[in-house]
Amino acid sequence: MLEITLKSPYQFAHILFQSTIVPHGGHYHFIPESDLSAGELAVAKV
């Protein structure tokens, strides 16, 4: 699991707006958009 230490709300916003939030069981995952394929990114934007 990747853990990130946030130093400011701006850093959180930067990460949040460049990620996709995916439900998984009873929790959620943040996936950086740069890790998604073109097809996955198209589905995520729907």
Backbone as CSV, one residue per row, in Angstrom:
resi,resn,N_x,N_y,N_z,CA_x,CA_y,CA_z,C_x,C_y,C_z
1,MET,0.845,-1.172,0.000,0.000,0.000,0.000,0.894,1.240,0.000
2,LEU,0.542,2.193,-0.818,1.260,3.462,-0.901,0.699,4.430,0.124
3,GLU,1.572,4.977,0.935,1.155,5.999,1.890,1.837,7.300,1.518
4,ILE,1.080,8.375,1.556,1.596,9.692,1.191,1.435,10.617,2.383
5,THR,2.495,11.328,2.729,2.416,12.327,3.784,2.096,13.664,3.139
6,LEU,0.949,14.208,3.487,0.521,15.481,2.913,0.998,16.621,3.794
7,LYS,1.559,17.639,3.158,2.084,18.776,3.896,1.195,20.003,3.787
8,SER,0.219,19.957,2.891,-0.691,21.091,2.752,-1.964,20.642,2.047
9,PRO,-3.053,21.402,2.218,-4.285,21.076,1.494,-4.107,21.191,-0.011
10,TYR,-3.197,22.034,-0.451,-2.956,22.193,-1.890,-2.356,20.920,-2.477
11,GLN,-1.496,20.270,-1.710,-0.914,19.016,-2.164,-2.008,17.952,-2.287
12,PHE,-2.931,17.910,-1.332,-4.050,16.970,-1.391,-4.896,17.233,-2.629
13,ALA,-5.221,18.495,-2.891,-6.038,18.846,-4.056,-5.340,18.438,-5.341
14,HIS,-4.034,18.649,-5.409,-3.267,18.286,-6.604,-3.366,16.776,-6.859
15,ILE,-3.201,15.985,-5.810,-3.297,14.529,-5.943,-4.721,14.114,-6.293
16,LEU,-5.700,14.695,-5.618,-7.101,14.337,-5.834,-7.547,14.614,-7.265
17,PHE,-7.196,15.780,-7.811,-7.677,16.154,-9.133,-6.925,15.465,-10.260
18,GLN,-5.850,14.759,-9.941,-5.134,13.997,-10.960,-5.305,12.496,-10.752
19,SER,-6.359,12.120,-10.022,-6.607,10.716,-9.705,-8.052,10.346,-10.008
20,THR,-8.277,9.061,-10.076,-9.615,8.517,-10.215,-9.920,7.751,-8.935
21,ILE,-11.112,7.926,-8.394,-11.516,7.237,-7.175,-12.348,6.026,-7.573
22,VAL,-11.935,4.845,-7.124,-12.589,3.600,-7.515,-13.067,2.861,-6.268
23,PRO,-14.389,2.532,-6.195,-14.870,1.754,-5.051,-14.368,0.312,-5.130
24,HIS,-14.030,-0.247,-3.982,-13.541,-1.623,-3.926,-13.947,-2.205,-2.581
25,GLY,-14.969,-3.055,-2.594,-15.474,-3.592,-1.334,-16.057,-2.472,-0.490
26,GLY,-15.624,-2.373,0.745,-16.130,-1.339,1.639,-15.227,-0.131,1.742
27,HIS,-14.315,0.033,0.776,-13.398,1.171,0.809,-13.148,1.665,-0.617
28,TYR,-12.309,2.674,-0.751,-12.024,3.275,-2.057,-10.523,3.315,-2.306
29,HIS,-10.157,3.323,-3.579,-8.762,3.467,-3.986,-8.629,4.734,-4.824
30,PHE,-7.530,5.441,-4.637,-7.169,6.553,-5.511,-6.159,6.006,-6.505
31,ILE,-6.465,6.113,-7.783,-5.560,5.633,-8.823,-5.126,6.839,-9.648
32,PRO,-3.822,7.112,-9.714,-3.358,8.230,-10.536,-3.771,8.027,-11.993
33,GLU,-4.256,9.074,-12.626,-4.692,8.961,-14.023,-3.541,8.537,-14.928
34,SER,-2.314,8.852,-14.542,-1.164,8.458,-15.362,-0.965,6.938,-15.368
35,ASP,-1.566,6.217,-14.414,-1.470,4.756,-14.365,-2.550,4.062,-15.187
36,LEU,-3.509,4.819,-15.720,-4.618,4.237,-16.474,-4.308,4.191,-17.965
37,SER,-4.818,3.161,-18.631,-4.713,3.099,-20.090,-5.712,4.090,-20.687
38,ALA,-5.630,4.318,-21.974,-6.554,5.245,-22.640,-8.001,4.767,-22.482
39,GLY,-8.236,3.466,-22.597,-9.584,2.918,-22.440,-10.104,3.064,-21.021
40,GLU,-9.247,2.790,-20.037,-9.650,2.934,-18.636,-9.950,4.391,-18.305
41,LEU,-9.149,5.282,-18.836,-9.355,6.706,-18.589,-10.672,7.176,-19.200
42,ALA,-11.010,6.678,-20.390,-12.277,7.049,-21.027,-13.463,6.578,-20.190
43,VAL,-13.389,5.369,-19.652,-14.466,4.843,-18.808,-14.545,5.629,-17.507
44,ALA,-13.409,5.986,-16.938,-13.374,6.715,-15.668,-13.981,8.102,-15.795
45,LYS,-13.923,8.689,-16.973,-14.433,10.047,-17.182,-15.938,10.085,-17.402
46,VAL,-16.580,8.919,-17.521,-18.032,8.869,-17.767,-18.782,9.224,-16.513
